[in-house]
């Protein structure tokens, strides 16, 4: 299981600094840059794909309906990043067709809202979980290819801050991320998340047909 510390050290390796951090709280320019970038880069990465390890589903609670334009309003979870399905419909990248999101509220004409969405790590009180713990848990849920892609994106983000010649390196890392690492991670995750469920009823009907029933 990957850790935040491993992500920091992997990113440092990618930008040409030997990743020898023993803690993410080390007082150093490199570690401080990684800490500043980490949360934002993670949320950006979550938005790139319907990652199985960042997917949640919830029946939203209705709130005051908007004054015009849409029939219903529902409060979004605090960890909401982007919608994937709404009431069984694939809405990835389709905001505005059947819903819109405004100021933390989902507006739609539907009377109910069952939402599948990409979630970011957040601090919670019940149970008590710090932001750092939530981030660590999400990093641990990533498969190896997603972890590799995330580390490349993180390295590209901090390279200009850590190295004097980091801008050119950042461009090279982004090319590696977009053309190789991210594509590999998405293909791997997609093959698992979109695996077709077997319908045993079809097998039963086929057997009955073969038997002349």
Secondary structure, 3 states (H helix, E strand, C coil): CCCHHHHHHHHHHHCCCCCCCCCCCCCCHHHHHHHHHHHHHHHHHHCCCCCHHHEEEEECEEECCCCCCCCEEEECCCCEEEEEEECCEECCCCCCCCEEEECCEEEECCCCCEEEEEECCCCECCCCECHHHHHHHHHHHCCHHHHHHHHHHHHHHHHHHHCCCHHHHHHHHHHHHHHHHHHHHHHHHHHHHCCCCCCHHHHHHHHHHHCCC
